[in-house]
Amino acid sequence: MPITANNPNRKTWIETSAQTDFPIQNIPFGVFLTRDDIITIGTRIGDTAIDLGALHQLGYFNDIPLTDDIFLQDSLNDFISDGKKTWRLVRNKIADIFDSNNASLRDNEEHRKVVLFSLDEIEMQLPVQVGDYTDFYSSIEHATNVGTMFRDPDNALLPNWLHIPVAYHGRSSSIIPSGIPVHRPQGQKLPNGATEPIFGPSRLVDFELEMAFITTDANHIGEPIPIEEAEDYIFGLVLFNDWSARDIQKWEYVPLGPFLAKNFASSISCWIVTLDALEPYRTASPKPLKPVMPYLQYEGEKSFDINLEVSIKPEGKAETTVSKSNFKHMYWNMAQQLTHHTINGCPVNSGDMMGSGTISGPTPDSYGSMLELSWRGERPIRLEEGGDRKFIEDNDTVIMRGHCEKDGVRIGFGEVTTKLLPVFKK
């Protein structure tokens, strides 16, 4: 089935700016609360939110086999469960409805009043109910930087890193949408030179620039997903700020890996950009430094050229861009990650979330965390309005943005914006 929604020549009758992340070629999916306090599934073109529940009730999807309540829910999980054929049919249909040459909704004022909302009339929600969350560690630049800092630079990568997409299972309950603030976590830490730990607020709170992909129902327990089919089970991508407390992490991560240093909060952008929308921006993954096992070998281009950036905004001051990276730097791609995740028969469900791991590029200005950017605090980052940062301070806001651009069409993710508050007090 062709992806007609991606036609770069398509125009919309909805007013949009030239630099919008959400042209008619994007058509992401999200969940929002309307001005009438109704939660609905929707999409977005420019700065206009579109109520897909209302659009369906008015008959605009009658030629697609959908249940009556498919968009009248508080998460995208059931819609995602319907599979790739349904996603593509719906997305193509939305592109047709809002095409500049289609008058059916454009010239129906009563329907437009019910379906269309300005962004200040809605409140975005978490787009999926995340059942399980896995975080990978798939940027070779990031893994090398961290290994260089804390181990022998000549042996920065652990022996397994070039053979498998390393990952750990995180905590889905603390995944939050953009705009929700995060409190500075507390925990045990081992100060430099000490032999016994202390308890207190983390002094080294950090962001991690990541993306995350959302899966659909993929397999039964015991059934691996072949790499050539893996992308059929990936609905789309969001920006992902996987907050970290570096001092807590250093004390706790041996032998079982991240725990309290990582599960206090992870922030995502609210609109899921589908893999279909990203199709024109495919690019090659980095060449493997060692041959991989047959089940991880693939054909074609499995990465995407997505420009990423991170800014820090102190309270009452201008933001400073501290990093510019790209998703294409990922050594292990999403197909490899999902295939490896299920090679032992682990079942994957609709709404599961897979974090990429910190995305660092090859140059110091493209590192994806303050740990790397400030090199453990040894090289503070200067801010636009004076001062500097080694790590994130109370009342700083971290902003992540991402977009693709090719042949005059820009597809973006909006942003994930999160303020770090002081330690929670009753």
C-alpha positions in Angstrom: 0.0 0.0 0.0 1.6 3.3 -1.0 2.2 6.1 1.5 0.3 8.9 -0.3 0.5 11.2 2.8 4.2 11.8 2.1 3.7 13.5 -1.2 6.1 16.5 -0.9 3.9 18.6 -3.3 0.8 18.2 -1.2 -0.5 21.5 0.3 -3.1 21.9 3.1 -6.0 24.4 3.6 -4.9 24.8 7.2 -2.7 27.8 7.7 0.9 26.7 8.6 4.2 28.4 8.8 7.1 27.5 6.5 9.2 26.2 9.4 6.5 24.2 11.2 7.5 20.8 12.5 4.0 19.6 11.5 3.2 20.1 7.8 0.6 17.9 6.1 3.3 15.4 5.3 3.9 14.7 9.0 0.5 13.8 10.6 1.7 12.5 14.0 -0.6 11.0 16.6 -1.2 12.1 20.2 -3.8 12.3 22.9 -5.2 15.6 24.3 -7.8 17.0 26.5 -10.2 19.4 24.6 -11.7 22.7 25.8 -14.8 20.7 26.7 -12.8 18.4 29.0 -13.0 15.5 26.7 -9.9 13.2 26.1 -9.5 12.3 22.5 -6.9 10.9 20.1 -5.8 13.5 17.6 -3.3 14.7 15.1 -1.8 18.1 14.3 -1.1 20.2 11.2 0.8 23.4 11.9 -0.6 24.9 15.1 -4.0 23.3 14.7 -4.9 20.2 16.7 -7.4 17.8 15.0 -9.9 15.7 17.0 -9.9 12.3 15.3 -12.7 11.1 17.5 -15.0 13.8 16.3 -13.8 13.4 12.7 -14.7 9.7 12.9 -18.1 10.3 14.4 -18.9 12.7 11.6 -18.2 10.0 9.0 -14.9 11.0 7.5 -13.4 7.5 8.0 -16.4 5.5 6.8 -14.4 3.8 4.1 -11.9 2.4 6.6 -12.9 -0.5 8.8 -12.5 1.0 12.3 -14.3 0.4 15.5 -16.7 3.2 16.6 -14.6 4.1 19.7 -11.1 3.6 18.2 -10.3 7.3 18.7 -12.5 7.9 21.8 -9.8 6.6 24.2 -7.2 8.0 26.6 -4.3 6.3 24.9 -3.2 5.2 21.4 -2.6 1.5 22.5 -5.7 0.0 20.8 -5.2 2.0 17.6 -1.6 0.9 17.5 -2.7 -2.7 18.0 -4.7 -2.5 14.8 -1.4 -2.7 12.9 0.5 -1.0 10.1 -2.2 -1.3 7.5 -4.7 0.6 9.6 -2.1 3.3 10.6 -1.3 3.9 6.9 -4.9 4.0 5.8 -5.8 6.5 8.5 -2.8 8.7 7.9 -3.4 8.7 4.1 -7.1 9.6 4.7 -6.2 12.5 7.0 -3.8 13.8 4.3 -6.7 13.7 1.8 -9.2 15.4 4.1 -6.9 18.3 4.8 -5.5 18.6 1.2 -6.0 22.0 -0.2 -8.1 20.6 -3.0 -10.6 18.8 -0.8 -13.6 20.9 0.2 -15.5 18.3 2.2 -14.3 19.6 5.7 -12.8 22.8 4.5 -16.1 24.3 3.5 -18.2 22.8 6.3 -18.0 25.4 9.1 -20.1 23.4 11.6 -17.8 20.4 11.3 -14.7 22.5 11.6 -15.9 24.0 14.9 -16.2 20.4 16.3 -13.0 19.0 14.9 -10.4 21.8 15.0 -8.7 23.3 18.0 -5.9 25.9 18.5 -3.1 24.7 20.7 -4.1 26.9 23.6 -7.4 25.1 23.7 -6.0 21.7 24.4 -3.8 20.0 27.0 -1.5 17.2 25.8 -1.4 13.9 27.6 0.9 10.9 27.6 0.2 9.4 24.2 0.4 5.7 25.2 -0.1 3.6 28.3 3.5 2.3 28.6 3.4 -1.3 29.7 7.1 -2.0 29.5 10.1 0.3 28.9 13.6 -0.8 27.8 16.6 1.5 27.5 19.4 0.7 25.1 23.0 1.8 25.1 23.6 2.1 21.4 25.7 5.1 20.6 29.3 4.1 20.2 30.5 7.6 20.8 28.6 7.8 24.1 29.8 4.4 25.2 33.4 5.2 24.3 33.3 8.6 26.1 31.9 7.0 29.3 34.3 4.1 29.1 37.2 6.5 28.7 36.2 8.5 31.7 35.6 5.7 34.1 37.9 2.9 32.7 41.0 2.4 30.6 40.7 4.6 27.4 42.3 1.8 25.4 39.5 -0.5 26.5 36.6 1.9 26.7 34.0 -0.5 25.2 33.2 -3.6 27.2 33.8 -6.9 25.4 30.1 -7.5 24.6 29.4 -4.0 23.2 30.2 -4.6 19.5 28.3 -7.9 19.5 24.9 -7.1 21.1 22.7 -4.0 21.5 23.2 -3.6 25.3 20.1 -2.6 27.3 18.3 -2.7 30.6 14.7 -2.7 31.6 13.5 0.6 33.1 10.5 1.8 35.0 7.5 2.7 32.9 5.6 4.4 35.7 7.9 7.4 35.8 7.6 8.2 32.0 6.0 11.6 31.8 4.9 13.9 29.0 6.6 17.2 28.1 5.8 20.0 30.4 5.6 18.0 33.6 8.4 19.2 36.0 10.8 16.8 37.8 12.0 16.9 41.3 15.7 16.5 42.1 16.1 12.9 43.3 17.7 11.8 46.6 19.6 8.6 47.3 22.9 7.1 48.4 26.2 8.4 47.0 29.8 7.6 47.7 31.8 10.8 47.8 35.3 10.9 46.2 37.8 9.4 48.6 35.1 8.1 51.0 34.7 4.4 52.1 31.1 4.7 53.3 28.1 6.2 51.4 26.1 9.2 52.4 22.4 10.0 51.8 21.2 13.2 50.2 20.1 15.0 47.0 21.9 14.1 43.8 24.4 16.8 43.0 24.9 15.5 39.4 21.5 15.5 37.8 21.9 15.1 34.0 19.8 14.9 30.9 20.3 12.2 28.3 19.5 13.1 24.7 17.6 10.1 23.3 14.8 9.0 21.1 12.3 6.2 21.8 10.3 4.0 19.5 6.8 2.7 20.3 5.9 -0.9 19.4 2.7 -2.7 18.5 1.7 -6.3 19.5 4.6 -8.1 17.9 5.0 -11.7 19.0 3.9 -14.5 21.4 6.1 -15.6 24.2 8.9 -17.7 22.9 8.6 -16.3 19.4 11.5 -14.2 18.1 11.0 -11.4 15.6 13.1 -11.7 12.5 15.1 -8.6 11.6 13.5 -8.3 8.2 10.1 -7.9 9.9 11.1 -5.8 12.9 10.1 -2.4 11.5 6.6 -3.7 10.8 6.0 -3.6 14.5 7.4 -0.1 15.2 4.6 2.5 15.2 6.7 5.7 15.5 9.2 7.8 17.5 9.3 10.4 20.2 12.0 12.6 21.7 13.2 11.2 25.0 15.0 12.9 27.9 16.1 10.0 30.1 17.0 11.9 33.3 20.0 10.6 35.2 21.5 11.1 38.7 25.2 10.4 38.0 26.4 10.3 41.6 23.7 7.9 42.6 24.3 5.8 39.5 28.0 5.5 40.2 27.4 4.0 43.6 24.6 1.6 42.7 25.1 0.3 39.1 27.4 -2.6 39.9 26.5 -5.4 39.6 22.9 -5.1 38.3 22.9 -1.8 36.5 20.9 1.4 36.7 18.2 1.7 39.3 17.2 4.7 41.4 19.6 6.9 39.3 17.4 6.4 36.3 13.8 5.6 37.4 12.8 8.9 39.0 11.7 10.4 35.6 11.9 10.1 31.8 10.3 12.8 29.7 8.9 12.3 26.2 7.5 14.6 23.5 3.7 14.3 23.1 3.3 13.7 19.4 4.4 10.3 18.0 5.8 10.7 14.5 5.2 7.5 12.5 7.8 5.5 10.8 5.8 6.1 7.6 6.3 9.8 7.9 10.1 9.3 8.4 10.4 7.1 5.4 11.9 9.8 3.1 14.7 10.5 5.6 16.2 7.0 5.7 20.0 6.8 5.8 22.7 4.3 6.4 23.7 3.2 9.8 27.4 3.3 10.8 29.4 0.4 9.4 30.0 -2.3 12.1 33.5 -2.5 13.5 33.1 -6.3 13.9 30.9 -8.8 12.1 27.6 -9.4 13.8 25.7 -12.7 14.2 23.3 -13.6 11.4 20.2 -12.7 13.3 21.4 -9.1 13.6 22.4 -8.7 9.9 20.1 -6.6 7.7 19.8 -5.2 4.2 19.0 -1.6 3.2 19.0 1.6 5.2 17.7 1.2 8.7 18.6 4.6 10.3 17.0 8.0 9.9 18.6 11.5 9.5 17.0 13.3 12.4 18.7 16.5 13.6 18.6 16.8 17.4 19.5 19.6 19.8 19.4 20.3 23.5 19.1 23.7 25.3 19.3 24.7 28.9 17.1 27.6 30.1 17.9 28.9 33.6 14.8 30.5 35.3 14.2 34.0 34.0 17.0 33.8 31.4 17.5 33.0 27.8 18.1 29.4 26.7 21.5 28.2 25.6 21.9 25.5 23.0 24.5 23.1 24.5 24.4 20.1 22.0 23.5 19.4 18.4 23.5 15.7 17.4 21.8 13.4 15.0 19.9 10.1 15.4 21.9 8.6 12.5 24.9 8.3 14.8 23.3 5.3 16.5 25.6 2.2 16.0 22.8 -0.2 16.7 19.5 0.6 14.8 15.9 0.1 15.9 15.5 -3.1 13.8 18.5 -4.7 15.5 17.3 -3.5 18.9 13.9 -5.0 18.6 15.2 -8.2 17.0 17.7 -8.7 19.8 15.1 -7.9 22.4 13.0 -10.8 21.2 15.6 -13.3 20.2 15.1 -15.1 23.5 11.3 -15.1 23.0 10.5 -12.0 25.1 7.0 -10.8 24.1 6.5 -7.2 23.0 3.1 -5.4 23.3 1.3 -2.4 22.0 2.6 0.8 23.7 5.9 -0.6 24.8 8.7 1.9 24.7 12.3 1.4 23.7 14.8 4.2 24.4 17.8 4.5 22.1 20.3 5.3 24.8 22.2 8.6 24.8 22.8 9.9 21.3 26.3 11.4 21.0 28.0 12.4 17.9 31.7 12.4 17.0 32.5 16.0 18.1 32.4 17.6 21.6 29.5 19.9 20.6 27.4 16.8 19.6 27.6 14.9 22.9 24.3 13.9 24.4 24.7 14.5 28.1 26.3 17.0 30.5 28.5 14.2 31.8 30.2 14.3 28.4 29.7 17.9 27.5 31.4 19.1 30.7 33.6 16.0 30.8 32.6 15.0 34.4 32.4 18.7 35.4 36.0 19.5 34.4 35.0 21.7 31.4 31.9 23.8 32.5 29.6 24.9 29.7 29.2 28.7 29.3 25.6 30.0 29.2 24.3 32.8 26.9 23.5 35.2 29.8 26.5 34.5 31.9 27.4 31.7 34.3 28.0 28.1 33.4 26.8 24.6 34.0 28.6 21.3 34.9 25.3 19.6 35.5 21.6 20.6 35.7 20.7 23.0 38.5 17.4 23.6 40.3 14.9 25.5 38.3 16.7 24.9 35.0 14.5 23.9 32.1 16.0 21.3 29.6 14.5 21.6 26.1 15.1 19.0 23.4 14.1 19.4 19.8 14.3 17.2 16.7 13.5 17.5 13.0 14.2 16.0 9.5 14.5 18.1 6.4 14.8 17.1 2.7 13.5 18.4 -0.6 11.9 21.4 1.0 9.8 19.3 3.5 10.5 19.5 7.2 9.2 16.9 9.6 9.6 17.5 13.3 8.8 16.2 16.7 8.1 19.6 18.4 10.0 19.5 21.7 10.2 17.9 25.1 10.5 20.5 27.8 11.1 19.7 31.5 11.9 21.9 34.5 14.1 20.5 37.3 12.6 21.4 40.7 14.3 21.2 44.1 14.0 18.1 46.2 10.4 17.3 47.0 9.2 18.4 50.4 5.8 17.8 52.0 
